[in-house]
């Protein structure tokens, strides 16, 4: 149970998904469909499902690869 507002409660906390600031097994946030890029490729971005700023080269248990069929 969460004491946050309904909107904030929709996002997971970094600890809940074991977020880290480095890739794991070649998987990193900028290859995930949940990642929202920052102003530049190296800038911190955000995530659709995890609270707070995330590194493009971070990783968490919610990692979901982007579909490969895009050019």
N, C-alpha and C positions, 0 to 999 in steps of 0.2 A: 504494500500500500504506500502511496505517495502523498505528501502534503502539499505538493506543488499544484498550480492551476492545471486544468485539463490540458491546455496547450503544451505546457512544459513537460507534463507527464508522458506525452507521446514519444519524446526522445529518450533514448537510453543513456545512462551515465557511462563514461569511459571505463570505469572500473568493472561495470557489469559485462562489458564486451571485451575486457582485457586489452584495451587500446594501448599501443606502444608507438613511439616516434620513429621506428625503423621498420623496414619491410620484413616479412616472414615468408620463407620458402618462395621468394621471388614475387610475392603478392604485395602490392602497396596501394594506398588509397586512390591514387590517380588512375588506377586500372579498375576501380570499383564503380558500379552504377549508382551508388549512393553518394559519391563524392561530388561536392560543388566547388569548382576551382576558384581560387583567389584571383587577385588582379594580374598576377604573373604566374608562369608555370611553377616557380619556386616559392611563391607566397603561400602562407597558411590559407587553407580553405575552410569550408564547413561541410557538414554531412547531413543528409536528409533524415538519418535515423539516430545519430549520436550527438549528444549535447556538446557545445563548445567548439573551439578552433581545432582543426586537424591538419597534420602535415600531409602534403601530397605523397610523401614517402613513408607515411605511417601505416599501421595495419590494425585491424581488430577482428573479432570473431564474427562480426556481421558482414565481412567481406563477401561481395557477390560480383563475379567478373562481369564486365560490360559485354554485351553481345558482340561476337567477333565479326558478324556480317556487315559492319559498317566500313566504309572506305575512308 
